[in-house]
Structure formats: structure tokens, C-alpha cells
Amino acid sequence: MQGSRILLIVGGGIAAFKIPQLIRMIRREGGSVVPVLTKAGAEFVTPLTLSALAEAPCHTELFDLTRESEMGHIQLSRAADLVVVAPATANLLARMAAGMADDLASTLLLATDKPVLAAPAMNVRMWQHPATQRNLETLENDGIRFVGPEDGDMACGEFGPGRMAEPEAILEAIRAALGRQKPLRLPPEAAISLPSQRLSGQHVIVTSGPTHEPIDPVRYIANRSSGAQGTAIAAALRDLGARVSFITGPAEAAPPEGVEVITVQTAREMRAAVEAALPADAAVMAAAVADWHVANAGAGKIKKDGSGRPPALEFSENPDILAWISQLQQGRPRLVVGFAAETDDVLENATRKRLRKGCDWIVANDVTPATGIMGGSENAITLISEAGAESWPRLSKGDVGRRLAGRMADVLVGEGR
């Protein structure tokens, strides 16, 4: 990114509070930033803040006579190496799709001949509205690139897709956009299938969350899983047009809309639900399934007996759902993806697990407490396959889900679609 020039258009949304951090990160990598602040954006962040961090003037008005005598908006739009719109609100996306040019931001976007990267941010209902989805299809056909949005809690109190991608994810997308050598605008014949339709007709099973194995009616054994990553993967597959059977244990994350949701408690219930959901084209086993269950679980609450000794619990091994589905002789999904949450020798242990279970891919990550991944909003994974190991940068769990879903689509329907 050293020496790259970023024209940063800041839209009006609460996510604008993340923009100062993004500017710092770009400049730390040697890039320069020219901020453009919309009228709505100025309700959330000030021109002075952006100008001070960028060490460049923050532009707000189209009709600046001094600059417009030299057609300054044209020069501004052409001098950049990349135009970034963040947050890209529903209104900004609609104006971009319609080709409007009635303020500085929209005029710059219409006048530029450089790549454009947008980071959408809006209420989940606005994101899912057919009008927004039509605008996205139009912009994708025009060659606009997108990063996010993520699933998560909204400022309005709702949960779902619509949160702007974190600055780290936007920075990674900026790096990718600056490094891409292919033409920005594809010819019409190249746009055979929109990304949202790539997995149309495909059925994918996704397991998510922990399982709870009863000790007695009020106590249980569980793993520390929020279900956030499995939820994000299911949502991304849904957005690519797949029919998703989402089998979830008692997770903190709410299941995504638009998928078939099957709720379970124990590993044995999850195994039965996966079998009932077959046949499927692919299976993503993201659940943190307990390895053992209590064979002599109490019918009533187990009481202390005054001896100071703990109750004698007898354990039995739970079904290995990943190994079972990977080794099916008939009806095996074409692509089986497992997960390996490790605390030591992550790559070595995960590679052995893939071979032992027989799955096609393993998504490996380091879940030691210091990483903040277990129960957090971000993930840093290594995708392990027969071809080798591919480490991904630390991303939001939403972006990990979208990237993994895209890679799955490459296998299931081909890279050309």
C-alpha cells in the first residue's frame, strides 16, 4: 500500500465512528487519504477530525468556486488509486446505482475512472429489502467491489447482516483491491451468474453452537462456543442462494433468517438431525460438539451427601459426527468441511484431524484465551485441504463466513459462476 492514494467517502451512519481508526491504519501502511464527508456523515464525525488524521483537507462541498474553476471534482476523482465508500448507506448505494450526481460524493463516484470499494452499513431490514438487493446487483455488474456487511447487533437493537465491516477487514479489502490487476469492469458476457445466485439449487447442512450434555436436570457439560462463526457461514451460504439446513445447539448467536433451523441439545440429537437432513451437496460441521456424555446422568438434581466427595460420574463417548458423515459409503456430501479448535500445535493437530476424520477441508484456529477468538467477533483461520494449508488474515467472523462460502461455491459449481 506504500504510496497508494485513497479517496475516502464517508457516508452518514453510526459506523462512521470507525473511520478515524481506518484512516490511521491506512497511513500506518504508507497510504495517503483524502477524506470526503457527506452532509449526513458530518452528523457523526467532524471534518476537522478527518482532516487532522489524514493530514489533508476534508472536502464537503461540490460548489467550491476556487477548486471548481479548475474542475476540482474531476481532478479529485482521478488522482486517487482507489475510491473507498465507508459507511456505504442504503441511500448512498441507491444514488450510486441510479448514477446521481447532485452532491460532491455522488459526483466523484460518477466521475471516477478508478476502482471503487464500498463497505455497506445499514439496518438489517434495509439490507434485506428487495430495492437494496437490486441496487447491489446493479453495482456488482458495474464492477463495484464490496466488503461486508457483517452479522451482529445493530445500534437500533436488531441483530443480523448490516453492520459495517471492521476497519481491519476493510484494510484487507483495500490491499486486495490495490493489488488486483484484472480489469474493474467485466464485459456483459462475463457476468453469467451473479454472486448471490451461485449456489442456487445446492443444499448445505451447517452445524453450529455447543452441545449440552446433562449431568442432571440442572447441570450439563458444554464447550465454550457462541455459535457466531457457524451462524455467519450459514448466512453467507444463504446469501449465495443455497438451501441451508442449520442445525444448532444452545448457542448465544441467534440463527440467521431464511434458513431451515433445527435446534438440538445433545451430540446424539445433533447426529440424528444431520442424518435426517441428508442428502446434501455439502456439510459444514462448525459445531463444538462435546466428546463425552454422562452415562449415569441423574434423573433428579444430584445433592451433596456431606462426605466431601464428588459424585461418581460415568462417561460414554459421543458419536463422532464429522467422521461419520465424511466416511459415508452412500449419500456422502460432495464437500465436507470440519473445524479444529486447537490450543497447541494448531497446524499439526488439525492436519492429522483431517486425515483421521476423512473430511475434505478442515478450518483450523487457535482458541487459546489470549486470541479472544472463542466467543469473540473475529477469527484467524488456516484452511487445510489435500492441497495444503492456507492461512487467512484475522477477519470478522462475517467475512470468514463469506470467504469460506465463496470457496465452497468454487468447488460445488465452479469458479466461473
N, C-alpha and C positions, 0 to 999 in steps of 0.2 A: 504493500500500500504506500510505500515511501514515495512522496512526490505527487500522489493522486489528489485530484481536486474534486471535492464532493459538494454539490449544491443540495442543501438540506431544507426541504419544505416542511414546515411544522404546522399540522392541522389542529383543529380545536377539539380537544378531548382530554380527559383526566390523565391519559397515558403520556401527555406532553411533559409531565414531571420527570420522565425517564430520559428526556432528550439531552439535558446537560451532561449526564453520565456518558451518553453515546458520543457526544462531541469530544469529551476528554479522551475516550478510548480511541477514536479515530486519530486525534492529534498525537496521542502517545505512540501510534504506529507510523507516524511520519506523514499522515494525510492532512490536507487543509480543508477547512469547512467554510462555506459561505451560507449563512442562515437566511431563510426567507420565512417570515412569520405571517400567517393569515390573521385576519381580524378576529376570528374565533379563537385561534391559537393564543392570541395575546391575552385572553381571559385566564389562561392557565400558566403562562410563563412570559417573562418580560423581554422586550428587545434588548435591554441592557444586559441581562443575564447571558443571553445567547451571544451577543457581540463580545462581551468580556471573555467568555470561554473560548470562542472561535478566534479572537483577536482579529476580527474582520467586521465590517459594517453589517448590521442586521437589516435586511430590506423588507419593507412592509407595503409600500405604495407603488402602484403602476405609474401614476402620473407624477413622477418626479421630473420637473422640467429640465433640470441640469443634465440628468442622465438621459432623458428621452430625446434631447436634441441630438444625441449620438445613437439613438435606438438602443438604449442600455439594456432593455429586457432581452433583446436578441443576443447581445454580447454575453449577458449573464447566462443565458440558457446554453450557449455554445461553448463557453470557456470551461465548463465542467467536464470531468471524465465520466461522472455518474450522477444522476439525479435520484435522490432518496426522498420519499414522502413518508413521514412518520410523525405523529399517527396519521394514517390514511383513513379518515372518517367515511361513513356511508355517503355523506354529502360530497366530499372530495372525489370519491370513486365515481359517483354518478356524474359529476361535472367532467371528469376525465373521459368517461365513456361517451358522453354527449359531445365532446370537443368544444366545450365552452371556453371563453377567454375574456371574462369580464372583471378579473382582478389580477394581481401580479402572479399569484401561484398558478392559476389556470392558464394564464398566457404563457408563462415559462414552460409549462408542461406541453402546451401545444406547439411552441416554437422550437423546442429542443430537438436535436438530431442525435442525442446521446442515450445510452441505456437508462431505463427508469426502473427503480426498485421501490415497491410500496409495502409498508407494514400496516395492514388493516387493524383498526381498533373501533369496536362499537358494541352495543348491546347484542346479546345472543339472538334475540328475535329479529333485530335489524340485519344481522349477518345471515340468518337463515331465510330472510324474506326473498321471494322469487325475483323481485326487482334487483336486489343486490347481487344475487347469483347470476342474473342476466348480464349485469354490468361487469362482473368478474370475467364471464366468458368472453365478452367483447374485448376487455382489456388484455386477457390472455392471448386472444387472436391478434391483437395489436403488438404483442411482444413484451408487454409489461411483466416484470418478474415480481413475485410475492414472497414474503417471509411471514409466517404466521397466518392467522391469529392462533393463539393458544387456548386450550380449555382452562377454565379456572373461575374463581369468584370475581364477580363484577362489582364496580363501585355502586351499581344500582341494587345490589343484593342478590342478583341471579347468578346462576352457575352455568357454564357451557362455553362453546367457542366464541371468541370475540375479543379476548384480552390481547393487547399488542404484544408481540414477541419481545423478550427481554433484550436489553442492549447487546449482550454477548452474542445472541442468536442473530441480531441484525448485523453486527460487525462481521460475523462469519459469512452472512449472505452478501455483504458488501465485498469482502475478499473474493468470493466466488464470482460475483458479477464483474469485478475488475479483471479477473483472470481468465474469463471466458472469451475465447477467440471466435466462436461461431457468430454468424450474423444475428442481430437482435430480432429482426422481423422475418418470420418464416413466410415463404410463399403459400398461397391458399391450399395448394395440393398437399403441402406437408402437414397441415392441420387436419389429419384424417379423423382423429378422435380426441375430444377434449379431455384433459386430465380427470375431470370429475366423472367421466364415463368409462375409464379404463378397465375397471373391474366389474362392469355390468354383466350380470349373469353368473358371477362367481359366488360361491358360498364359503364363508370363512368362519371357523369356530375360534373364539378367543376366550381363554380362561383368565380370571383376574382376581386380585384380592387375596386375603389369607383364608385358611380353613380354621374352624374352631372345633377342637376335639374334646368332648365333655369329660371332665373328671367326675362331676356330679351335676345336678341341675343348675348350679350357680357358678361353677368354676370350669375353666377349659384351658387347653394348650393351644397356642397360636404362634404364628410368625409375625414379625413387625412389618406388615405391608399395608400401605394405604389404598392400593388399587389404582393409584393415579396413572401409572405407566400403562397398565392394561386398558384402562378407560380411554387413554389418549390413542392407543393403537386401534381400538375398536372404532373410535370416532373417525380416524383417518381412513380406515378401510371403508367405512360407510360413505365418507365424502368422495371416495373414488368409485362409488357405485356398487360395492359388494353388498350381498345379503349377509348380515353378521348375526351369528348366534353367540350372545355374550353371556357366559356362564361365570357368575361371580359369587365369591364367598362374602362374608360380612365386612365389606370394605368401607373406608371413610369416604372415598370419592363416589359421588352419585353416578349411576350408569348413564351413558350417553343416550340421547333421544334417537329415534329412528332405527333402533336395532332390536332384535328379539332378546329379552332379558330373562335369564333363568337364574334364580337365586338358590344357593345351597349353603349348608353349614359345614359339613364334614368332607374329608377327602373321598370317602366312599360314595357320598351323594354326588360329588363333582364327577367322579369316574362314570357313574351311571348316567349323568346328564350329558357328558361328552359322547358316550355311546349312543344315546337317544338322538343326538343332533346329527350324527353321521347319516348319509355320506356328505363329505365336504371336499372342496378343492384345496383348502389349506387349513392348517390349525396353528394357532399361536398360543403356546402354553405359558402364559405370563403369570399365572397364579403362584403364590408362595404356599405350596401345599405342605402340611405337616407330615413328617416322615413316619410318625407313630401315632397310634391312638391308644387310649386306656381300655384294656380288655375287660377290666373289672370295675368300670365306672359305677359310682353309687347311684342307686335309684332315688335316694334322698340325700340331703346335704350331709357330707361327711363331717362328723363332730370330733373335736379333740377328746381324747379319753383320759386325760390327766397324767399319762405316763411320760409325756415329753417326746415320745417317738412319733415320727411322721407316719401317715397311713401307708400300707404296703400296696403300691400301685403296680399292676402288671401291664406291660406294654406289648402291643402287637403291631407289626409293620403295616403301614397303609399301602394301598395299591399305587404302583408307580405309573401314573397316567401318561407321562411323556414316553417312557419306554414302551408301554402297551400300544399306544397309537402309532409310534414310529415303526413298530415291528409287526403291525397287522399284515396278515397274508392276503386278505381280501378287503377292499374298501379303504386302503390307506390313502389319506390325502396326498396330493402330489407334492406338497411342500409342508413340512413340519418344522416349526420354529420353537426351540426350547429356550429357557432362561437359566443362567447360572449366576446367582448372587453369592459372591465369594468374599472372604476376608483375608486370605493368604494365597500367594501363588496363583493369582486370578487366571492368567492366560493358560498356564499348565493344567490347572484343575478343570477349567472349562473345556479345554480341548479334549481331555480324557473323558469328560462327561458326554460330549457329543458322540464320541466313538462308542462309549458304553451304552448309551441310550438308543443310538441308531437314528437320531434326527438329522435333518438336512443342515439346519443352522442352529447355532447357539448364540444368544445375546448375553454377553458376559459383562458384569460390572463389579466394582469394588464397593462393598457396602459397609466398610468399617465406619464407625461413628464419625470420624473426622471428615469424611467426604460429604456428609449431610445428604446423601442420596436417598437412603431409606426413609421414606416419609417426607422427603423434600420435593421441590418443584423442578429440579434439574436432574440430569443423568449424564454419565460419561460411559459409553459402552464400547466394547470391541465385538464386532460381528465376525463369528468364526464359522467357516464353511469348509468344504473339501478343498477349496482353492487356497485357503489360508486364513489369516487373521487381519481384519481391517479395523483400526482404531478410529473412532469418531471423536470430534471435539466435544467438550462439555456443552450440552444444549438443554433447552427446556424439554420437559417430557412430551409436550405437544409436538415440538419439532422432531424429536426422536421418533415419535409415532408416525408422523408424516413421511419422514425419510425411510423408515422401515416399510411402510405401506407401499411407497413408490418402488422400492427394491423388490418387494414381493410381486408387484404388478409386472415388473420386468420379466420375472420368471414365469408367471402364470399366463400372461397374454403377449409377452414380447416387448422389447424396448421400443419398437416403432409405433406403439399405440399409446 
